[in-house]
Amino acid sequence: MKSVLLGVAAALLLAGCATYQWRHATRYDANFDEDSFQCKKEAAQAFPPLAGERVTRPPRFGPSWFCSPVGTRCSRTLPYWQDAETESYDINERARDDLYRSCLQARGWIRYRVD
């Protein structure tokens, strides 16, 4: 039974790992490298990397409650401050990727799912 569950779990994980490949009706993979380089260059010039910061957890002030496993006794900690948690990201990443894909499509490349 355990091996069956492991097999099902592995199949579900692998099912989500689709890969994609760019293909052209009349050109070869060597031409893709050239077109890809030019499209990446154009996209990077139009949308250069731009660092941004977003809050993943806002700051807060307050006590925490701790209860026993059966929930009959609860206690509160002293109030304390928790700083906000932030992360850095590239603001232009999505626009740059969209322009790159549009550029390749304009040059006749089509993105296919490869299983």
C-alpha positions as CSV (number, residue, x, y, z in Angstrom):
1,M,0.0,0.0,0.0
2,K,2.8,2.4,0.9
3,S,4.6,1.8,-2.5
4,V,1.3,2.5,-4.3
5,L,0.9,5.8,-2.5
6,L,4.5,6.7,-3.3
7,G,4.0,5.8,-7.0
8,V,0.9,8.0,-7.1
9,A,2.7,10.9,-5.4
10,A,5.6,10.6,-7.8
11,A,3.3,10.6,-10.8
12,L,1.5,13.7,-9.6
13,L,4.7,15.6,-9.1
14,L,6.1,14.6,-12.5
15,A,2.8,15.6,-14.2
16,G,3.3,19.2,-13.2
17,C,6.8,19.3,-14.8
18,A,6.0,20.0,-18.4
19,T,8.7,21.4,-20.6
20,Y,8.4,23.7,-23.6
21,Q,10.5,24.1,-26.7
22,W,10.5,26.7,-29.4
23,R,10.2,25.5,-33.0
24,H,10.2,27.1,-36.4
25,A,8.7,25.8,-39.6
26,T,11.7,26.6,-41.8
27,R,14.6,27.3,-39.5
28,Y,16.9,25.2,-37.3
29,D,17.9,25.3,-33.6
30,A,21.1,27.2,-34.5
31,N,18.9,30.0,-35.8
32,F,17.0,29.9,-32.6
33,D,20.1,30.8,-30.6
34,E,20.7,33.8,-32.8
35,D,17.0,35.0,-32.7
36,S,16.8,34.3,-28.9
37,F,19.9,36.4,-28.3
38,Q,18.5,39.3,-30.3
39,C,15.1,39.1,-28.6
40,K,16.6,39.0,-25.2
41,K,18.8,42.0,-26.0
42,E,15.8,44.0,-27.3
43,A,13.7,43.0,-24.2
44,A,16.5,44.0,-21.8
45,Q,16.9,47.4,-23.5
46,A,13.2,48.1,-23.4
47,F,12.7,46.7,-19.8
48,P,16.0,46.7,-17.9
49,P,16.1,45.0,-14.5
50,L,14.5,47.3,-11.9
51,A,14.7,46.3,-8.2
52,G,11.5,46.7,-6.2
53,E,10.5,45.6,-2.7
54,R,7.2,44.2,-1.5
55,V,5.9,43.4,2.0
56,T,5.3,39.7,2.6
57,R,4.1,40.3,6.2
58,P,3.1,43.7,7.6
59,P,4.6,45.0,10.9
60,R,2.5,44.3,14.0
61,F,2.6,45.0,17.7
62,G,0.9,42.7,20.1
63,P,1.1,39.8,22.5
64,S,0.8,36.1,21.5
65,W,-1.5,33.6,23.1
66,F,-0.4,30.2,24.1
67,C,-2.9,27.5,25.1
68,S,-2.4,24.0,26.5
69,P,-3.1,21.1,24.1
70,V,-6.5,20.6,25.6
71,G,-7.3,24.3,25.5
72,T,-8.1,24.6,29.2
73,R,-5.3,27.0,30.1
74,C,-4.2,29.9,28.0
75,S,-1.6,32.6,28.7
76,R,-0.4,35.7,27.0
77,T,3.1,36.9,26.4
78,L,4.2,40.5,26.9
79,P,3.5,42.9,24.0
80,Y,6.4,43.1,21.5
81,W,7.1,44.6,18.1
82,Q,7.5,42.4,14.9
83,D,9.1,44.2,11.9
84,A,7.6,43.8,8.5
85,E,9.1,41.1,6.3
86,T,9.9,42.2,2.8
87,E,11.4,40.7,-0.3
88,S,13.2,42.1,-3.4
89,Y,12.0,41.4,-6.9
90,D,12.5,42.6,-10.5
91,I,9.6,45.0,-11.3
92,N,10.2,44.6,-15.1
93,E,10.6,40.8,-15.2
94,R,7.1,40.0,-16.6
95,A,7.1,42.8,-19.2
96,R,10.6,41.7,-20.3
97,D,9.5,38.1,-20.6
98,D,6.4,39.0,-22.5
99,L,8.4,41.2,-25.0
100,Y,10.9,38.3,-25.5
101,R,8.2,35.8,-26.3
102,S,6.4,38.3,-28.6
103,C,9.7,39.0,-30.4
104,L,10.3,35.3,-31.0
105,Q,6.7,34.8,-32.2
106,A,7.1,37.7,-34.6
107,R,10.2,36.0,-36.1
108,G,8.1,32.8,-36.7
109,W,9.0,30.7,-33.6
110,I,6.2,28.8,-31.9
111,R,6.4,27.5,-28.4
112,Y,5.3,23.9,-28.0
113,R,4.7,21.8,-25.0
114,V,7.0,18.7,-24.9
115,D,5.9,15.8,-22.8
